Amino acid sequence: MKIIVQSGELKKYLGIVNRGVSSRPQLPILSGVLLKVFEDEVSLVATDLEVSFWLKIPAKVEEEGEVVIPAKLFSELISGLPSGNVILSVAKHVVKIEVDGIVSEIVGQGAEDFPSIPRANKAQVILRSGDFRQKVDRVCVSAARDDTRPVLTGVLWEINEDKVSLVATDGYRLSVDKLKLSKTNLDKETKLILPARSLQEISKMLGETGADDFSLEFDKSNQQVIFKVGEIEVASRLIAGEFPPYQQIMPNTYSSKALFGRAEILEGVKRASLFARDNANIVKLSMEKDGVVVKAESTQVGTSVTKLPATIEGEELTVAFNARYLLDYLATCTSENVIWETEGELKPSVFRDENEETWVQVIMPVRIQD
């Protein structure tokens, strides 16, 4: 095998494909990147058996072949090379790298044991990148981080005609938003659970590539979804199981409501969280006649109190929250003002962006003793 490729292009594409390389691979070969040269197509492939990256790189092909190269060493070596043409050649699984008088050799592996990666066939859904990134980033904050209940590490997609509802919950908070589809040929109603990690990786990649739109296709029989962004394809497993009936915990009414500035409440909760570390990370929000009070206290550290101007409707009350849940929500919110609605101190609280009706964040309160 022998190809010639620009060092800058190789660095860029290795940075993308390496996201599919596991830091703790189940199989030794998964710590490598597959370099595959066939006819006039040069591909880089990586997988951790959950998420797979395939991408085509621009290169001059002089000889076909394939080899698996240790990803970490290869990337570190390429990142330090000067600009110019890089000659990659392989003989007996040894990869020779030449550029501007620099010659390095890396011992690779045969490609016969590298897992087969699903490839895109026909786009079923087309999405606008900007809308997707915004909505996925703020919904994914509510997905579970651990896999005790795998279904909660995913985002439910409820596809209905030209819209998809995105839903994520870890049992303590719930995010719901709607995304408009540019094009779809799926059944009118389709429900799928996609891993939050895969969606976040796609969001990052879209930001780096600057693509205006991208496509998806679902293979239910093999429990796979494939995203295609230009010459890059990302395949991910779908999560099997029943997503919790989230509609049952979505409050439809409220007895108290507050409208206040997002920047002010964010800073108030940040300050309070410094004092909440020794108290189970608990921050209290109080609706009073003329504003909202953010408070945290610790017998060891001290007390933080911030009073914010707010428009209040209904009863005065105090609700305790996990500070991290509030900060995760407020960090993804971009509106000038935030709406907070609740039916009581121990009932789920609803937070809304005043400018977007489709996005709802529900946060469960923390029960505390007086």
DOFIPA-509627 format. One record per residue (C-alpha): residue number from 1; residue in three letters; x, y, z. Coordinates in Angstrom, 2 decimals, padded with zeros to 5 digits. Example, Ala and Ser with C-alpha at 12.3 -4.5 7.8 and 13.67 -1.06 7.14 Angstrom:
BEGIN
+------+------+---------+---------+---------+
: resi : resn :      px :      py :      pz :
+------+------+---------+---------+---------+
:    1 :  ALA :  012.30 : -004.50 :  007.80 :
:    2 :  SER :  013.67 : -001.06 :  007.14 :
+------+------+---------+---------+---------+
END
This chain:
BEGIN
+------+------+---------+---------+---------+
: resi : resn :      px :      py :      pz :
+------+------+---------+---------+---------+
:    1 :  MET :  000.00 :  000.00 :  000.00 :
:    2 :  LYS :  001.19 :  003.50 : -000.80 :
:    3 :  ILE : -000.53 :  006.90 : -000.74 :
:    4 :  ILE :  000.42 :  010.58 : -000.69 :
:    5 :  VAL : -001.61 :  012.94 :  001.49 :
:    6 :  GLN : -001.26 :  016.49 :  002.82 :
:    7 :  SER : -000.15 :  016.49 :  006.48 :
:    8 :  GLY : -002.77 :  019.13 :  007.39 :
:    9 :  GLU : -005.58 :  017.03 :  005.94 :
:   10 :  LEU : -004.33 :  013.91 :  007.70 :
:   11 :  LYS : -004.16 :  015.72 :  011.05 :
:   12 :  LYS : -007.70 :  017.05 :  010.66 :
:   13 :  TYR : -009.27 :  013.72 :  009.74 :
:   14 :  LEU : -007.36 :  011.78 :  012.39 :
:   15 :  GLY : -008.75 :  014.21 :  014.95 :
:   16 :  ILE : -012.26 :  013.21 :  013.89 :
:   17 :  VAL : -011.85 :  009.46 :  013.47 :
:   18 :  ASN : -010.02 :  009.09 :  016.80 :
:   19 :  ARG : -013.30 :  009.80 :  018.58 :
:   20 :  GLY : -014.25 :  006.25 :  017.72 :
:   21 :  VAL : -011.17 :  004.78 :  019.41 :
:   22 :  SER : -011.83 :  003.50 :  022.92 :
:   23 :  SER : -009.39 :  004.36 :  025.70 :
:   24 :  ARG : -010.17 :  000.92 :  027.16 :
:   25 :  PRO : -010.82 : -001.30 :  024.14 :
:   26 :  GLN : -012.61 : -004.63 :  024.52 :
:   27 :  LEU : -010.26 : -006.05 :  021.87 :
:   28 :  PRO : -006.62 : -004.98 :  021.31 :
:   29 :  ILE : -007.25 : -004.22 :  017.64 :
:   30 :  LEU : -009.82 : -001.59 :  018.59 :
:   31 :  SER : -007.02 :  000.64 :  019.88 :
:   32 :  GLY : -006.06 :  001.18 :  016.26 :
:   33 :  VAL : -007.31 :  003.06 :  013.22 :
:   34 :  LEU : -007.96 :  001.14 :  010.02 :
:   35 :  LEU : -006.37 :  002.76 :  006.96 :
:   36 :  LYS : -008.02 :  001.29 :  003.89 :
:   37 :  VAL : -006.99 :  002.07 :  000.31 :
:   38 :  PHE : -009.18 :  000.69 : -002.45 :
:   39 :  GLU : -009.07 :  001.96 : -006.05 :
:   40 :  ASP : -009.27 :  005.76 : -005.72 :
:   41 :  GLU : -010.79 :  005.83 : -002.20 :
:   42 :  VAL : -008.73 :  006.28 :  000.97 :
:   43 :  SER : -010.66 :  005.65 :  004.20 :
:   44 :  LEU : -009.96 :  005.97 :  007.91 :
:   45 :  VAL : -012.10 :  003.82 :  010.21 :
:   46 :  ALA : -012.36 :  003.51 :  014.00 :
:   47 :  THR : -014.85 :  001.83 :  016.33 :
:   48 :  ASP : -015.38 :  000.97 :  019.98 :
:   49 :  LEU : -018.24 : -001.38 :  018.99 :
:   50 :  GLU : -020.81 :  001.21 :  020.08 :
:   51 :  VAL : -019.90 :  004.18 :  017.89 :
:   52 :  SER : -018.03 :  003.84 :  014.59 :
:   53 :  PHE : -016.40 :  006.53 :  012.45 :
:   54 :  TRP : -015.74 :  006.14 :  008.74 :
:   55 :  LEU : -014.39 :  008.96 :  006.61 :
:   56 :  LYS : -012.89 :  009.49 :  003.21 :
:   57 :  ILE : -009.71 :  011.54 :  002.96 :
:   58 :  PRO : -008.28 :  013.24 : -000.13 :
:   59 :  ALA : -005.10 :  011.45 : -001.18 :
:   60 :  LYS : -003.19 :  010.24 : -004.23 :
:   61 :  VAL : -003.31 :  006.43 : -004.47 :
:   62 :  GLU : -000.26 :  004.63 : -005.79 :
:   63 :  GLU : -000.92 :  001.17 : -004.38 :
:   64 :  GLU : -003.96 : -000.44 : -002.72 :
:   65 :  GLY : -004.00 : -002.16 :  000.65 :
:   66 :  GLU : -005.12 : -001.91 :  004.25 :
:   67 :  VAL : -003.56 : -001.90 :  007.70 :
:   68 :  VAL : -004.52 : -001.15 :  011.31 :
:   69 :  ILE : -002.26 :  001.50 :  012.87 :
:   70 :  PRO : -002.00 :  002.20 :  016.65 :
:   71 :  ALA : -004.20 :  005.29 :  016.94 :
:   72 :  LYS : -002.47 :  007.16 :  019.76 :
:   73 :  LEU :  001.08 :  006.82 :  018.42 :
:   74 :  PHE : -000.01 :  007.55 :  014.84 :
:   75 :  SER : -001.88 :  010.72 :  015.83 :
:   76 :  GLU :  000.90 :  012.02 :  018.06 :
:   77 :  LEU :  003.44 :  011.44 :  015.30 :
:   78 :  ILE :  001.35 :  013.10 :  012.57 :
:   79 :  SER :  000.52 :  016.10 :  014.79 :
:   80 :  GLY :  004.22 :  016.96 :  015.00 :
:   81 :  LEU :  004.98 :  016.74 :  011.29 :
:   82 :  PRO :  005.66 :  019.86 :  009.20 :
:   83 :  SER :  003.33 :  020.97 :  006.41 :
:   84 :  GLY :  003.72 :  019.18 :  003.11 :
:   85 :  ASN :  003.09 :  015.88 :  001.38 :
:   86 :  VAL :  003.21 :  012.79 :  003.58 :
:   87 :  ILE :  004.06 :  009.49 :  001.93 :
:   88 :  LEU :  002.48 :  006.50 :  003.68 :
:   89 :  SER :  003.58 :  003.05 :  002.57 :
:   90 :  VAL :  003.08 : -000.39 :  004.09 :
:   91 :  ALA :  005.15 : -003.54 :  003.83 :
:   92 :  LYS :  004.43 : -006.58 :  006.02 :
:   93 :  HIS :  002.21 : -004.49 :  008.37 :
:   94 :  VAL :  004.97 : -001.95 :  008.97 :
:   95 :  VAL :  003.78 :  001.59 :  008.16 :
:   96 :  LYS :  006.48 :  003.89 :  006.79 :
:   97 :  ILE :  005.83 :  007.63 :  007.12 :
:   98 :  GLU :  007.97 :  010.06 :  005.11 :
:   99 :  VAL :  007.81 :  013.84 :  004.88 :
:  100 :  ASP :  010.48 :  016.47 :  004.23 :
:  101 :  GLY :  013.43 :  014.28 :  005.18 :
:  102 :  ILE :  011.68 :  012.75 :  008.21 :
:  103 :  VAL :  011.21 :  008.98 :  008.17 :
:  104 :  SER :  009.32 :  007.01 :  010.82 :
:  105 :  GLU :  008.06 :  003.44 :  010.95 :
:  106 :  ILE :  005.16 :  002.10 :  013.01 :
:  107 :  VAL :  004.36 : -001.58 :  013.47 :
:  108 :  GLY :  000.70 : -002.12 :  012.55 :
:  109 :  GLN : -001.65 : -005.08 :  012.39 :
:  110 :  GLY : -003.49 : -006.93 :  009.69 :
:  111 :  ALA : -007.00 : -005.71 :  008.95 :
:  112 :  GLU : -008.65 : -009.13 :  008.82 :
:  113 :  ASP : -009.70 : -008.99 :  012.50 :
:  114 :  PHE : -011.00 : -005.43 :  012.41 :
:  115 :  PRO : -014.81 : -005.37 :  012.86 :
:  116 :  SER : -017.05 : -004.73 :  009.87 :
:  117 :  ILE : -018.52 : -001.21 :  009.95 :
:  118 :  PRO : -022.06 : -000.49 :  008.64 :
:  119 :  ARG : -022.13 :  002.02 :  005.81 :
:  120 :  ALA : -024.73 :  004.55 :  004.70 :
:  121 :  ASN : -027.08 :  003.46 :  001.95 :
:  122 :  LYS : -030.04 :  005.79 :  001.49 :
:  123 :  ALA : -030.91 :  008.89 :  003.54 :
:  124 :  GLN : -034.21 :  008.61 :  005.40 :
:  125 :  VAL : -034.06 :  011.90 :  007.31 :
:  126 :  ILE : -032.34 :  015.19 :  006.51 :
:  127 :  LEU : -031.72 :  017.74 :  009.28 :
:  128 :  ARG : -030.42 :  021.29 :  009.48 :
:  129 :  SER : -027.17 :  021.32 :  011.43 :
:  130 :  GLY : -027.75 :  024.53 :  013.39 :
:  131 :  ASP : -031.14 :  023.49 :  014.79 :
:  132 :  PHE : -029.91 :  019.99 :  015.54 :
:  133 :  ARG : -026.85 :  021.17 :  017.47 :
:  134 :  GLN : -028.79 :  023.64 :  019.58 :
:  135 :  LYS : -031.58 :  021.27 :  020.53 :
:  136 :  VAL : -029.47 :  018.15 :  021.02 :
:  137 :  ASP : -026.96 :  019.97 :  023.22 :
:  138 :  ARG : -029.64 :  021.16 :  025.61 :
:  139 :  VAL : -031.67 :  017.94 :  025.68 :
:  140 :  CYS : -028.65 :  015.68 :  026.26 :
:  141 :  VAL : -027.83 :  017.34 :  029.60 :
:  142 :  SER : -030.69 :  015.31 :  031.12 :
:  143 :  ALA : -029.49 :  011.92 :  029.86 :
:  144 :  ALA : -028.04 :  009.56 :  032.48 :
:  145 :  ARG : -024.25 :  009.37 :  032.72 :
:  146 :  ASP : -024.03 :  005.79 :  034.02 :
:  147 :  ASP : -025.47 :  002.73 :  032.34 :
:  148 :  THR : -027.33 :  001.27 :  035.33 :
:  149 :  ARG : -030.44 :  001.71 :  033.20 :
:  150 :  PRO : -029.13 :  001.81 :  029.62 :
:  151 :  VAL : -032.37 :  003.24 :  028.22 :
:  152 :  LEU : -031.82 :  006.42 :  030.26 :
:  153 :  THR : -028.43 :  007.04 :  028.62 :
:  154 :  GLY : -030.28 :  007.67 :  025.36 :
:  155 :  VAL : -032.50 :  010.30 :  023.79 :
:  156 :  LEU : -035.96 :  009.26 :  022.66 :
:  157 :  TRP : -036.81 :  010.30 :  019.10 :
:  158 :  GLU : -040.55 :  010.42 :  018.39 :
:  159 :  ILE : -040.75 :  011.08 :  014.66 :
:  160 :  ASN : -044.11 :  012.30 :  013.40 :
:  161 :  GLU : -044.37 :  013.57 :  009.82 :
:  162 :  ASP : -042.03 :  016.60 :  009.57 :
:  163 :  LYS : -041.12 :  016.90 :  013.27 :
:  164 :  VAL : -039.27 :  014.89 :  015.87 :
:  165 :  SER : -039.68 :  015.18 :  019.63 :
:  166 :  LEU : -036.41 :  014.78 :  021.53 :
:  167 :  VAL : -036.70 :  013.54 :  025.12 :
:  168 :  ALA : -034.06 :  012.69 :  027.73 :
:  169 :  THR : -034.28 :  011.92 :  031.44 :
:  170 :  ASP : -032.06 :  010.49 :  034.16 :
:  171 :  GLY : -034.92 :  010.11 :  036.61 :
:  172 :  TYR : -034.23 :  013.43 :  038.36 :
:  173 :  ARG : -034.74 :  015.80 :  035.45 :
:  174 :  LEU : -036.38 :  015.75 :  032.05 :
:  175 :  SER : -035.69 :  017.68 :  028.85 :
:  176 :  VAL : -038.13 :  017.87 :  025.95 :
:  177 :  ASP : -037.74 :  019.76 :  022.68 :
:  178 :  LYS : -038.97 :  019.54 :  019.09 :
:  179 :  LEU : -036.89 :  019.54 :  015.93 :
:  180 :  LYS : -038.15 :  020.20 :  012.41 :
:  181 :  LEU : -037.08 :  017.75 :  009.71 :
:  182 :  SER : -035.97 :  019.09 :  006.34 :
:  183 :  LYS : -036.93 :  015.81 :  004.68 :
:  184 :  THR : -038.10 :  012.37 :  005.75 :
:  185 :  ASN : -039.40 :  009.19 :  004.14 :
:  186 :  LEU : -039.91 :  007.27 :  007.38 :
:  187 :  ASP : -043.24 :  005.98 :  008.57 :
:  188 :  LYS : -045.41 :  008.75 :  009.96 :
:  189 :  GLU : -044.81 :  007.64 :  013.52 :
:  190 :  THR : -041.48 :  006.13 :  014.51 :
:  191 :  LYS : -039.94 :  005.81 :  017.99 :
:  192 :  LEU : -036.23 :  005.19 :  018.46 :
:  193 :  ILE : -033.74 :  005.65 :  021.30 :
:  194 :  LEU : -030.36 :  007.02 :  020.24 :
:  195 :  PRO : -027.34 :  007.12 :  022.58 :
:  196 :  ALA : -026.79 :  010.65 :  023.94 :
:  197 :  ARG : -023.05 :  010.19 :  023.51 :
:  198 :  SER : -023.43 :  009.58 :  019.76 :
:  199 :  LEU : -025.63 :  012.66 :  019.35 :
:  200 :  GLN : -023.13 :  014.81 :  021.22 :
:  201 :  GLU : -020.28 :  013.54 :  019.05 :
:  202 :  ILE : -022.27 :  014.41 :  015.92 :
:  203 :  SER : -023.00 :  017.87 :  017.32 :
:  204 :  LYS : -019.28 :  018.52 :  017.91 :
:  205 :  MET : -018.38 :  017.23 :  014.47 :
:  206 :  LEU : -020.98 :  019.43 :  012.78 :
:  207 :  GLY : -019.51 :  022.44 :  014.54 :
:  208 :  GLU : -016.03 :  021.56 :  013.28 :
:  209 :  THR : -016.99 :  020.77 :  009.69 :
:  210 :  GLY : -019.42 :  023.68 :  009.26 :
:  211 :  ALA : -021.85 :  021.49 :  007.31 :
:  212 :  ASP : -025.27 :  023.09 :  006.71 :
:  213 :  ASP : -027.17 :  019.82 :  006.88 :
:  214 :  PHE : -026.69 :  016.07 :  007.23 :
:  215 :  SER : -028.64 :  012.84 :  006.81 :
:  216 :  LEU : -029.68 :  009.88 :  008.93 :
:  217 :  GLU : -030.81 :  006.39 :  008.16 :
:  218 :  PHE : -032.07 :  003.74 :  010.55 :
:  219 :  ASP : -031.58 :  000.00 :  010.36 :
:  220 :  LYS : -034.02 : -001.36 :  012.93 :
:  221 :  SER : -033.26 : -005.00 :  012.16 :
:  222 :  ASN : -029.59 : -004.49 :  013.09 :
:  223 :  GLN : -030.37 : -001.81 :  015.68 :
:  224 :  GLN : -028.17 :  000.79 :  013.98 :
:  225 :  VAL : -028.39 :  004.46 :  013.04 :
:  226 :  ILE : -025.97 :  006.00 :  010.54 :
:  227 :  PHE : -025.27 :  009.73 :  010.31 :
:  228 :  LYS : -023.72 :  011.09 :  007.10 :
:  229 :  VAL : -021.98 :  014.47 :  007.10 :
:  230 :  GLY : -020.33 :  015.06 :  003.74 :
:  231 :  GLU : -017.69 :  012.32 :  003.37 :
:  232 :  ILE : -017.94 :  011.34 :  007.03 :
:  233 :  GLU : -020.19 :  008.57 :  008.34 :
:  234 :  VAL : -020.87 :  007.78 :  011.99 :
:  235 :  ALA : -022.69 :  004.57 :  012.88 :
:  236 :  SER : -024.16 :  004.02 :  016.31 :
:  237 :  ARG : -026.18 :  001.29 :  017.95 :
:  238 :  LEU : -029.79 :  002.02 :  018.84 :
:  239 :  ILE : -030.75 :  001.39 :  022.46 :
:  240 :  ALA : -033.28 : -001.37 :  023.00 :
:  241 :  GLY : -035.98 : -001.11 :  025.64 :
:  242 :  GLU : -038.98 :  000.96 :  026.65 :
:  243 :  PHE : -038.45 :  004.64 :  027.36 :
:  244 :  PRO : -040.24 :  005.84 :  030.54 :
:  245 :  PRO : -043.71 :  007.36 :  029.97 :
:  246 :  TYR : -042.41 :  010.90 :  030.38 :
:  247 :  GLN : -045.77 :  012.54 :  029.69 :
:  248 :  GLN : -046.97 :  011.32 :  033.08 :
:  249 :  ILE : -044.55 :  013.56 :  034.97 :
:  250 :  MET : -044.91 :  016.60 :  032.71 :
:  251 :  PRO : -046.84 :  019.20 :  034.80 :
:  252 :  ASN : -049.70 :  020.86 :  032.96 :
:  253 :  THR : -050.61 :  023.45 :  035.58 :
:  254 :  TYR : -048.87 :  025.62 :  038.15 :
:  255 :  SER : -049.77 :  027.50 :  041.34 :
:  256 :  SER : -046.67 :  029.73 :  041.36 :
:  257 :  LYS : -044.75 :  031.34 :  038.50 :
:  258 :  ALA : -041.69 :  033.57 :  038.25 :
:  259 :  LEU : -040.04 :  035.41 :  035.36 :
:  260 :  PHE : -036.44 :  036.52 :  035.92 :
:  261 :  GLY : -033.17 :  037.23 :  034.10 :
:  262 :  ARG : -031.18 :  034.21 :  032.98 :
:  263 :  ALA : -027.75 :  035.80 :  033.52 :
:  264 :  GLU : -028.67 :  036.94 :  037.05 :
:  265 :  ILE : -030.03 :  033.56 :  038.16 :
:  266 :  LEU : -027.04 :  031.77 :  036.62 :
:  267 :  GLU : -024.58 :  033.89 :  038.60 :
:  268 :  GLY : -026.66 :  033.52 :  041.75 :
:  269 :  VAL : -026.73 :  029.73 :  041.50 :
:  270 :  LYS : -023.00 :  029.61 :  040.71 :
:  271 :  ARG : -022.25 :  031.56 :  043.90 :
:  272 :  ALA : -024.62 :  029.47 :  045.95 :
:  273 :  SER : -023.13 :  026.22 :  044.63 :
:  274 :  LEU : -019.78 :  027.15 :  046.22 :
:  275 :  PHE : -021.46 :  026.98 :  049.63 :
:  276 :  ALA : -023.56 :  023.92 :  048.77 :
:  277 :  ARG : -020.68 :  021.51 :  048.29 :
:  278 :  ASP : -020.78 :  020.32 :  051.92 :
:  279 :  ASN : -024.57 :  020.15 :  051.97 :
:  280 :  ALA : -025.42 :  017.59 :  049.26 :
:  281 :  ASN : -025.13 :  020.35 :  046.62 :
:  282 :  ILE : -028.52 :  021.74 :  047.66 :
:  283 :  VAL : -029.54 :  025.25 :  046.57 :
:  284 :  LYS : -032.88 :  026.82 :  047.54 :
:  285 :  LEU : -034.95 :  029.04 :  045.27 :
:  286 :  SER : -037.64 :  031.12 :  046.96 :
:  287 :  MET : -040.44 :  033.04 :  045.28 :
:  288 :  GLU : -041.21 :  036.16 :  047.29 :
:  289 :  LYS : -043.51 :  039.11 :  046.60 :
:  290 :  ASP : -040.94 :  041.21 :  044.77 :
:  291 :  GLY : -038.36 :  038.73 :  043.57 :
:  292 :  VAL : -036.57 :  035.38 :  043.72 :
:  293 :  VAL : -034.00 :  034.54 :  046.39 :
:  294 :  VAL : -031.17 :  032.06 :  045.71 :
:  295 :  LYS : -029.71 :  030.64 :  048.90 :
:  296 :  ALA : -027.26 :  027.98 :  050.05 :
:  297 :  GLU : -025.87 :  027.41 :  053.52 :
:  298 :  SER : -023.34 :  025.22 :  055.25 :
:  299 :  THR : -022.48 :  025.09 :  058.93 :
:  300 :  GLN : -018.83 :  024.52 :  057.99 :
:  301 :  VAL : -018.45 :  027.10 :  055.20 :
:  302 :  GLY : -021.09 :  029.80 :  055.53 :
:  303 :  THR : -024.05 :  031.22 :  053.61 :
:  304 :  SER : -024.74 :  032.73 :  050.19 :
:  305 :  VAL : -027.89 :  034.75 :  049.52 :
:  306 :  THR : -028.74 :  036.49 :  046.23 :
:  307 :  LYS : -032.01 :  038.35 :  045.71 :
:  308 :  LEU : -033.07 :  038.85 :  042.11 :
:  309 :  PRO : -035.80 :  041.07 :  040.66 :
:  310 :  ALA : -038.60 :  038.94 :  039.24 :
:  311 :  THR : -042.23 :  039.03 :  038.17 :
:  312 :  ILE : -044.16 :  036.72 :  040.51 :
:  313 :  GLU : -047.59 :  035.12 :  040.12 :
:  314 :  GLY : -049.35 :  032.97 :  042.72 :
:  315 :  GLU : -048.17 :  031.68 :  046.08 :
:  316 :  GLU : -044.84 :  032.34 :  047.77 :
:  317 :  LEU : -042.78 :  029.21 :  048.35 :
:  318 :  THR : -039.29 :  027.73 :  048.64 :
:  319 :  VAL : -038.00 :  024.78 :  046.58 :
:  320 :  ALA : -034.67 :  022.98 :  047.04 :
:  321 :  PHE : -032.75 :  021.75 :  043.99 :
:  322 :  ASN : -029.52 :  020.02 :  043.13 :
:  323 :  ALA : -027.36 :  022.96 :  042.01 :
:  324 :  ARG : -025.79 :  020.99 :  039.15 :
:  325 :  TYR : -029.16 :  020.40 :  037.51 :
:  326 :  LEU : -029.92 :  024.13 :  037.57 :
:  327 :  LEU : -026.48 :  025.02 :  036.22 :
:  328 :  ASP : -026.66 :  022.44 :  033.42 :
:  329 :  TYR : -029.98 :  023.90 :  032.30 :
:  330 :  LEU : -029.01 :  027.57 :  032.59 :
:  331 :  ALA : -025.72 :  026.99 :  030.72 :
:  332 :  THR : -027.61 :  025.77 :  027.64 :
:  333 :  CYS : -030.29 :  028.48 :  027.79 :
:  334 :  THR : -029.63 :  031.55 :  025.63 :
:  335 :  SER : -032.72 :  033.69 :  026.20 :
:  336 :  GLU : -032.66 :  036.90 :  028.22 :
:  337 :  ASN : -035.34 :  035.68 :  030.63 :
:  338 :  VAL : -036.35 :  032.34 :  032.14 :
:  339 :  ILE : -039.78 :  031.22 :  033.34 :
:  340 :  TRP : -040.11 :  029.01 :  036.44 :
:  341 :  GLU : -043.42 :  027.26 :  037.16 :
:  342 :  THR : -044.33 :  024.91 :  040.00 :
:  343 :  GLU : -047.30 :  023.47 :  041.85 :
:  344 :  GLY : -045.51 :  023.13 :  045.18 :
:  345 :  GLU : -042.28 :  022.56 :  047.08 :
:  346 :  LEU : -042.21 :  018.82 :  046.38 :
:  347 :  LYS : -043.73 :  018.86 :  042.89 :
:  348 :  PRO : -041.70 :  018.82 :  039.65 :
:  349 :  SER : -040.63 :  022.33 :  038.61 :
:  350 :  VAL : -040.82 :  023.46 :  034.99 :
:  351 :  PHE : -038.28 :  025.87 :  033.49 :
:  352 :  ARG : -038.89 :  027.47 :  030.11 :
:  353 :  ASP : -037.13 :  029.76 :  027.69 :
:  354 :  GLU : -039.48 :  032.73 :  027.32 :
:  355 :  ASN : -038.93 :  032.73 :  023.54 :
:  356 :  GLU : -039.28 :  029.00 :  022.79 :
:  357 :  GLU : -042.44 :  027.09 :  023.61 :
:  358 :  THR : -041.18 :  023.70 :  022.45 :
:  359 :  TRP : -038.29 :  023.45 :  024.93 :
:  360 :  VAL : -039.25 :  022.36 :  028.44 :
:  361 :  GLN : -036.91 :  021.48 :  031.30 :
:  362 :  VAL : -038.38 :  019.65 :  034.30 :
:  363 :  ILE : -036.31 :  019.35 :  037.48 :
:  364 :  MET : -037.36 :  017.31 :  040.49 :
:  365 :  PRO : -037.01 :  019.08 :  043.85 :
:  366 :  VAL : -034.94 :  017.76 :  046.75 :
:  367 :  ARG : -036.77 :  016.87 :  049.94 :
:  368 :  ILE : -035.09 :  018.56 :  052.91 :
:  369 :  GLN : -035.78 :  018.74 :  056.63 :
:  370 :  ASP : -036.47 :  022.12 :  058.17 :
+------+------+---------+---------+---------+
END
